[in-house]
Amino acid sequence: VITDPDLRERNLGELQGLVFREAAKLSPKAHKAFLSHRTDQDIPGGGESLDHLFQRCTSSLQRIGNKHKGERVVVVSHGGVIRSLYKRACPNGKSGGKVLNTSVNIFHLCDEEWTIKSWGDVSHLQQTGYLESGFGGDKTS
């Protein structure tokens, strides 16, 4: 296992560790920045803009791909990072939608060209019964 801090979830600055519903009350400026649709909007307290997150995690996956040409590599990360990787692979495409917990998403990197081979696959959960019993019983929960 090799850890890479560039694949960590987005730094939320002053919002880090807060419960979402309390964030507006405890840090209104940071909450407003977080909800902004501007991708260059930093979050007060050292939080990252979406642009910074995108650059950080896509550069990391490209480095990994360059180092392991012709090999299969498993990368485990968080929803925000995975959404950024999707955006890199589909820059003019539609949104990938919700990133499902434990979903398998397969990216193929060939030099600087990225494609998605599989997106949001949670079929491995079928055999556990989890989808039938967990949090309302569907794959969106």
C-alpha positions, 0 to 999 in steps of 0.5 A: 500500500502506497499512500498519496496525500494528493488523493485525499478529499478536498480540504474544507478549511474552516468547515473541516470537521463540522456537521453540514447543517451547523456550518452556516451558523458556525462559519457563514463565510466559509459556508457561502464559499463552499456553496459557491458555483465558482470553481476558483473559490477558495474556502476560508481557513486554508480550504481548497477551491474545486480547481485546486482539488481537480489539479491536485488529484488529476496530477496524482493519477497521471503520475501514477499512470506514467509510473505504471504503464501497462499495469493495473493499479487500484486507487482508493479515494473519496467522492470529491476526488473521484468526481474530479477524475471523472471530469478529467476523463469526460471534460465535455461530457455530462456529470457522472452523477452521484458517486456511490459508496464503494463503487468501482470506477475504471479509468484507462490512461494512455499517455495524456488521454483518459477514458472511463471503462466502467462507472459506478459499479456496485455489483460486488455488493449484490452478493452481500445483501447490503443493497437490499437491507442497507439504509432504505434498501436501494443503491442510492442510499 
